[in-house]
């Protein structure tokens, strides 16, 4: 089903917000660029602004954790609950990225494009994820990609 008239300024949404909106829409053929704004508007209308932003921040946070191999089984289960169709999610993400080229992104939105947050982050908000090893001498920790900036600024402030 083709979406109805656009009621959302696409340039006011981040790439993860556009991805979530497209996933929530009736998007059938993401390869039709002229329909992407209408699909984004439809998906945005289906979710509240707060829910769209919450899912978008989760989506981006999951991506960051996945890149560093820090996804827990609980986070994977929640991701699969929000986005059960992987091919649809990949198509929505590709279309969202294309929409930046064709429809732009406002300056204010650019500053929050990388926003990521997640309940039950593996670091527990500390910015450091302890990784266990059967040999205690081999255990180590990594900076959490969601909280790394705050951790680094804290370390730099303490080093002065």
Backbone bond lengths (Angstrom), bond angles and torsions (degrees), N, CA, C in turn:
res aa  C-N    CA-C-N  psi(-1)  N-CA   C-N-CA  omega(-1)  CA-C   N-CA-C  phi
1 X - - - 1.447 - - 1.527 108.73 -
2 X 1.307 118.32 131.26 1.459 122.29 178.94 1.521 109.53 -75.23
3 X 1.321 116.94 142.34 1.464 120.05 179.87 1.528 110.90 -72.23
4 X 1.324 114.86 162.97 1.464 120.57 178.99 1.527 109.11 -88.52
5 X 1.301 116.98 -170.28 1.461 122.98 -174.67 1.533 112.10 -54.83
6 X 1.332 114.59 146.63 1.454 121.89 -179.22 1.526 110.43 -72.06
7 X 1.337 116.22 128.59 1.466 121.13 177.76 1.522 111.66 -119.84
8 X 1.330 117.24 8.56 1.454 122.38 -176.32 1.517 108.90 -128.21
9 X 1.338 115.90 136.66 1.456 120.51 173.28 1.521 107.10 -80.74
10 X 1.315 117.26 106.01 1.463 122.90 -175.57 1.521 110.92 -57.84
11 X 1.319 117.87 -35.25 1.464 120.34 -178.40 1.527 112.72 -66.64
12 X 1.332 117.19 -11.13 1.470 120.86 178.95 1.525 112.58 -90.97
13 X 1.334 116.93 5.19 1.467 121.43 -179.40 1.523 110.81 -115.46
14 X 1.333 115.85 145.09 1.456 121.29 175.32 1.524 109.43 -74.11
15 X 1.327 116.48 168.16 1.461 119.67 177.39 1.531 110.70 -61.82
16 X 1.352 120.07 -46.57 1.470 118.41 177.21 1.534 112.98 -61.02
17 X 1.344 118.00 -36.40 1.467 119.93 177.22 1.527 110.41 -65.09
18 X 1.309 117.25 -40.75 1.461 120.92 177.85 1.532 110.02 -64.34
19 X 1.331 116.56 -40.24 1.462 120.59 179.09 1.519 110.31 -60.88
20 X 1.325 116.72 -48.76 1.465 120.95 -179.17 1.528 110.25 -63.54
21 X 1.321 117.11 -41.48 1.473 120.41 179.05 1.525 110.65 -62.74
22 X 1.322 117.09 -44.40 1.463 119.84 178.17 1.520 110.95 -62.93
23 X 1.324 116.88 -40.66 1.464 120.19 179.33 1.531 110.19 -62.49
24 X 1.334 117.32 -37.24 1.474 121.58 -178.17 1.525 113.00 -78.89
25 X 1.325 116.72 -13.29 1.469 120.80 -177.34 1.528 111.29 -82.83
26 X 1.321 114.66 -177.87 1.461 121.13 174.49 1.528 111.26 -88.46
27 X 1.322 117.22 19.17 1.462 122.36 -176.98 1.530 110.42 -42.40
28 X 1.301 114.80 123.63 1.464 119.61 179.86 1.520 110.75 -113.12
29 X 1.314 116.71 -43.46 1.457 120.90 -176.85 1.523 109.00 -129.21
30 X 1.337 117.27 87.26 1.462 118.66 -177.39 1.525 113.36 -66.17
31 X 1.324 117.20 -10.13 1.462 119.73 179.49 1.528 112.00 -78.49
32 X 1.320 118.02 3.78 1.462 122.14 177.05 1.525 107.94 -100.78
33 X 1.337 118.24 87.71 1.467 121.37 -172.26 1.526 115.00 -56.84
34 X 1.333 118.10 -32.83 1.464 118.98 -178.02 1.531 112.46 -68.79
35 X 1.334 118.81 -17.97 1.466 121.11 177.79 1.531 112.96 -92.53
36 X 1.323 117.65 -12.30 1.463 120.12 -175.38 1.530 112.65 -56.80
37 X 1.345 120.70 -45.81 1.466 118.78 178.63 1.530 113.13 -59.56
38 X 1.315 117.01 -37.68 1.465 120.29 179.03 1.528 111.08 -68.68
39 X 1.343 116.77 -38.89 1.471 119.56 176.95 1.532 109.63 -64.72
40 X 1.333 116.99 -42.06 1.471 120.73 179.09 1.522 109.76 -62.01
41 X 1.321 116.84 -43.90 1.467 120.33 178.83 1.522 111.01 -62.15
42 X 1.327 116.75 -42.37 1.463 120.22 -179.95 1.523 110.81 -62.10
43 X 1.324 117.78 -46.73 1.454 120.99 179.44 1.516 112.47 -65.07
44 X 1.338 116.28 -37.50 1.464 121.02 177.92 1.518 110.15 -64.50
45 X 1.326 116.88 -41.15 1.464 121.05 178.48 1.535 111.87 -64.70
46 X 1.320 117.43 -30.17 1.469 121.02 -178.92 1.535 112.66 -74.29
47 X 1.317 116.79 -26.47 1.456 121.16 -179.62 1.523 108.99 -111.26
48 X 1.301 117.66 148.63 1.462 118.91 172.92 1.527 108.30 -68.77
49 X 1.319 116.99 159.88 1.463 120.81 178.19 1.523 110.27 -57.91
50 X 1.314 116.34 -43.42 1.465 120.46 -179.73 1.526 111.32 -62.82
51 X 1.329 117.19 -42.19 1.462 120.64 -179.73 1.525 110.72 -68.92
52 X 1.319 117.10 -40.46 1.463 120.42 177.24 1.525 110.05 -58.98
53 X 1.322 117.17 -47.86 1.461 120.72 -179.36 1.522 111.67 -66.31
54 X 1.321 117.52 -39.80 1.463 120.99 -179.96 1.528 110.92 -63.14
55 X 1.324 116.36 -46.57 1.468 119.60 179.28 1.526 111.64 -67.46
56 X 1.333 116.83 -36.59 1.466 120.35 178.63 1.528 110.86 -65.33
57 X 1.321 117.35 -42.68 1.463 120.21 178.06 1.525 110.68 -66.90
58 X 1.331 117.52 -36.27 1.462 120.32 175.38 1.531 109.49 -65.23
59 X 1.330 117.01 -47.01 1.460 121.77 -179.38 1.526 110.70 -56.16
60 X 1.330 116.82 -47.30 1.462 119.85 -179.07 1.533 111.07 -69.89
61 X 1.329 116.84 -39.05 1.465 120.12 176.99 1.517 111.81 -62.26
62 X 1.326 116.48 -41.92 1.462 120.82 177.93 1.523 109.81 -61.32
63 X 1.328 116.30 -43.31 1.468 120.68 178.82 1.529 110.64 -58.56
64 X 1.337 117.19 -46.00 1.463 120.63 -179.60 1.525 111.59 -63.18
65 X 1.327 116.34 -43.69 1.466 119.88 179.16 1.524 110.85 -66.84
66 X 1.321 116.76 -38.81 1.466 121.03 179.90 1.531 110.64 -63.39
67 X 1.329 116.34 -38.86 1.470 120.13 179.31 1.527 111.56 -61.27
68 X 1.323 116.99 -31.46 1.465 121.66 -178.71 1.525 112.67 -99.44
69 X 1.340 117.72 6.63 1.458 120.99 178.44 1.511 113.84 67.81
70 X 1.340 117.63 33.89 1.460 122.06 -175.89 1.525 113.79 -112.83
71 X 1.315 117.97 16.04 1.462 120.74 -179.15 1.528 108.88 -76.89
72 X 1.323 114.73 126.74 1.464 120.23 177.33 1.527 109.12 -88.03
73 X 1.335 117.78 161.51 1.469 119.36 176.86 1.533 112.73 -57.31
74 X 1.328 117.78 -36.41 1.468 120.81 179.85 1.532 110.85 -65.84
75 X 1.330 116.72 -41.44 1.466 120.00 178.66 1.524 111.25 -67.94
76 X 1.323 117.03 -39.09 1.459 120.79 177.22 1.528 110.34 -62.21
77 X 1.328 116.94 -41.75 1.466 120.55 179.04 1.528 110.76 -62.99
78 X 1.335 117.45 -42.14 1.465 119.94 179.09 1.526 110.44 -66.85
79 X 1.327 117.26 -40.52 1.466 120.55 177.73 1.525 110.61 -60.43
80 X 1.325 116.11 -43.69 1.470 120.06 179.45 1.528 111.52 -68.17
81 X 1.324 116.81 -27.51 1.463 120.21 176.47 1.531 109.95 -70.57
82 X 1.338 117.44 -44.86 1.470 121.57 179.43 1.522 112.12 -70.57
83 X 1.339 116.49 -38.61 1.461 121.88 -172.41 1.529 110.48 -131.85
84 X 1.327 118.17 71.44 1.467 120.13 -175.65 1.529 114.73 -70.11
85 X 1.317 118.08 -23.38 1.463 121.53 -177.62 1.533 109.03 -100.99
86 X 1.329 116.68 98.67 1.463 122.20 -175.35 1.526 111.64 -62.34
87 X 1.308 117.66 -43.19 1.471 119.10 -178.16 1.531 110.54 -65.85
88 X 1.309 117.58 -36.18 1.473 120.88 176.70 1.529 110.05 -65.55
89 X 1.325 116.62 -41.90 1.460 120.46 179.67 1.530 110.34 -64.01
90 X 1.320 117.04 -42.77 1.472 120.18 178.15 1.524 111.14 -63.22
91 X 1.320 117.08 -40.62 1.466 120.68 178.12 1.528 110.51 -66.05
92 X 1.322 116.88 -41.40 1.464 120.91 178.75 1.526 110.44 -63.94
93 X 1.321 117.24 -41.67 1.456 120.95 -179.93 1.534 111.04 -65.93
94 X 1.320 117.30 -41.41 1.464 120.80 177.74 1.530 110.76 -64.26
95 X 1.317 116.69 -42.63 1.469 120.54 179.44 1.527 110.79 -66.77
96 X 1.341 116.99 -37.53 1.464 120.91 178.29 1.523 110.21 -63.90
97 X 1.324 116.45 -43.00 1.468 120.08 178.26 1.532 110.48 -63.50
98 X 1.314 117.53 -42.50 1.463 121.39 177.66 1.526 110.72 -61.67
99 X 1.316 116.98 -35.84 1.464 120.25 -177.95 1.526 112.47 -63.96
100 X 1.326 117.68 -25.02 1.468 119.79 176.95 1.526 109.33 -67.07
101 X 1.300 115.40 -40.75 1.475 119.56 179.47 1.525 111.33 -67.57
102 X 1.303 117.17 -39.83 1.465 120.29 -174.95 1.526 113.78 -89.60
103 X 1.352 117.53 -27.05 1.467 120.06 -175.20 1.520 113.57 -122.90
104 X 1.333 117.25 -0.94 1.455 120.90 175.42 1.518 114.18 71.22
105 X 1.321 113.57 -179.18 1.464 121.71 178.30 1.525 106.80 -147.52
106 X 1.317 116.85 126.83 1.455 119.73 -178.33 1.531 110.74 -63.99
107 X 1.320 115.83 155.25 1.463 121.19 -175.94 1.525 111.99 -59.56
108 X 1.319 117.78 -41.53 1.460 121.17 179.19 1.518 112.53 -63.44
109 X 1.306 116.55 -35.05 1.464 121.26 -179.65 1.523 110.33 -72.83
110 X 1.312 117.62 -33.69 1.458 120.76 179.08 1.522 111.63 -57.08
111 X 1.316 116.80 -35.74 1.464 120.18 -178.37 1.526 112.74 -69.63
112 X 1.321 117.36 -23.65 1.471 119.32 178.82 1.529 112.89 -109.33
113 X 1.328 117.17 9.44 1.456 120.91 -177.63 1.527 112.37 -60.85
114 X 1.305 118.30 -32.12 1.462 121.55 -179.44 1.510 113.89 -91.28
115 X 1.335 118.24 11.39 1.469 120.79 -178.00 1.520 110.55 -60.09
116 X 1.309 114.49 131.96 1.464 120.22 179.11 1.513 108.29 -145.88
117 X 1.289 115.85 135.69 1.461 119.97 174.37 1.514 107.41 -153.69
118 X 1.320 113.69 163.01 1.448 117.15 -175.52 1.520 108.88 -166.42
119 X 1.313 114.82 134.20 1.456 118.89 171.06 1.520 107.22 -70.97
120 X 1.286 117.39 150.10 1.472 122.13 177.75 1.523 112.68 61.38
121 X 1.330 117.27 37.63 1.457 120.53 176.18 1.530 107.92 -61.02
122 X 1.326 118.13 140.68 1.470 120.19 -178.29 1.528 113.78 -56.02
123 X 1.339 118.38 -24.92 1.465 119.87 -179.31 1.521 111.76 -85.55
124 X 1.332 117.13 -10.55 1.463 119.62 -178.11 1.514 112.76 65.61
125 X 1.341 116.99 20.80 1.455 121.54 179.56 1.523 114.00 88.23
126 X 1.315 117.72 -0.71 1.467 120.46 -178.22 1.517 113.25 -80.88
127 X 1.339 117.30 -21.22 1.449 121.34 -178.04 1.517 114.04 91.29
128 X 1.336 116.14 -3.23 1.458 120.90 -178.92 1.523 109.04 -131.03
129 X 1.323 116.45 132.13 1.460 121.91 177.65 1.522 107.81 -108.85
130 X 1.326 115.84 117.41 1.462 120.49 177.23 1.519 109.14 -81.03
131 X 1.302 116.45 128.73 1.458 121.86 179.07 1.524 108.27 -110.79
132 X 1.295 114.25 120.93 1.465 120.86 -176.61 1.520 111.03 -81.32
133 X 1.313 114.76 155.34 1.452 122.21 175.17 1.522 105.74 -143.30
134 X 1.340 118.19 144.06 1.469 118.60 178.04 1.530 112.54 -55.19
135 X 1.309 116.61 -31.36 1.461 120.88 175.78 1.524 107.49 -92.32
136 X 1.347 119.11 112.18 1.466 121.00 -176.09 1.530 113.40 -57.08
137 X 1.319 117.62 -26.42 1.461 120.15 178.92 1.526 112.15 -73.71
138 X 1.324 116.79 -13.84 1.463 120.97 -178.28 1.536 112.37 -102.06
139 X 1.336 118.40 -4.71 1.463 121.08 178.22 1.536 108.65 -65.64
140 X 1.315 116.26 148.97 1.457 120.32 -179.24 1.518 109.32 -152.06
141 X 1.321 115.72 175.30 1.458 121.58 179.26 1.521 109.30 -131.58
142 X 1.323 115.49 152.10 1.459 122.42 176.90 1.524 108.80 -126.67
143 X 1.327 115.61 150.97 1.455 119.09 172.24 1.515 108.93 -67.31
144 X 1.312 116.70 138.30 1.459 122.38 176.80 1.522 108.61 -75.48
145 X 1.321 119.40 127.92 1.468 120.19 -179.14 1.522 113.45 -65.36
146 X 1.327 118.52 -20.11 1.460 120.70 177.97 1.517 111.68 -81.30
147 X 1.314 117.59 -33.28 1.459 122.08 -174.42 1.523 112.68 -116.86
148 X 1.325 117.32 10.70 1.456 122.34 -175.71 1.524 112.59 -60.95
149 X 1.319 118.46 -43.03 1.467 120.42 -177.11 1.520 110.96 -61.39
150 X 1.325 117.29 -43.59 1.460 120.39 179.28 1.525 110.52 -65.16
151 X 1.324 116.75 -39.76 1.456 120.71 179.86 1.525 110.66 -65.34
152 X 1.318 117.18 -45.07 1.469 120.39 -179.69 1.520 111.52 -64.20
153 X 1.333 117.78 -39.75 1.469 119.08 179.17 1.528 110.17 -66.89
154 X 1.335 117.31 -35.31 1.459 121.55 176.88 1.533 110.45 -65.16
155 X 1.319 116.47 -43.65 1.469 121.09 179.34 1.522 109.96 -64.32
156 X 1.330 116.35 -44.85 1.469 119.60 -179.82 1.524 111.20 -63.32
157 X 1.329 117.13 -39.27 1.469 120.28 179.15 1.527 110.38 -64.56
158 X 1.310 117.77 -36.85 1.456 121.15 -179.62 1.516 112.65 -75.73
159 X 1.317 116.91 -22.58 1.466 120.98 -177.58 1.520 111.74 -81.11
160 X 1.312 117.32 -13.37 1.476 120.11 -177.93 1.492 111.95 -81.26
